[in-house]
Amino acid sequence: MDYFEQDHPIMDYIRQALDLKYAFMNCNTQPPGQVVQNHIDRNRSFVYKVVPDGNVSVDQCWKYIVFLTDWEPGQVFMIGGSSYMKWEAGQTIKFPWFMHHATANAGWNDRKILVIT
């Protein structure tokens, strides 16, 4: 995972494009054969490093997944009871931070996403 510092030029663009007061962002590369088990993110880095007073309500925190590479057979991204496949680079999924999610790459190439909280 590669994290973007808050003063990185792309952070202003992301905050404006998604109409966000605060944002925490990382680029995630999943190699072939890797599985990330079903989980819920706790968002500690976002809450403690980005929000000045650490006060964020449940309805104020969202996750965005921006696919940076086109889907390839064997790749899947799961949120709650839904599985996502056949995405195109640039497509974005938005979901509440407390949703269970998982991912697997049973394909031949890396799968790259941008994760925005």
Sequence and secondary structure as in RCSB ss.txt:
>XXXX:A:sequence
MDYFEQDHPIMDYIRQALDLKYAFMNCNTQPPGQVVQNHIDRNRSFVYKVVPDGNVSVDQCWKYIVFLTDWEPGQ
VFMIGGSSYMKWEAGQTIKFPWFMHHATANAGWNDRKILVIT
>XXXX:A:secstr
 EE  TTSHHHHHHHHHTT SS  EEEEEE TT EEEEE    HHIIIIISTT    GGG EEEEEE S   TTE
EEEETTEEE S  TT EEEEETTS EEEEE SSS EEEEEE 
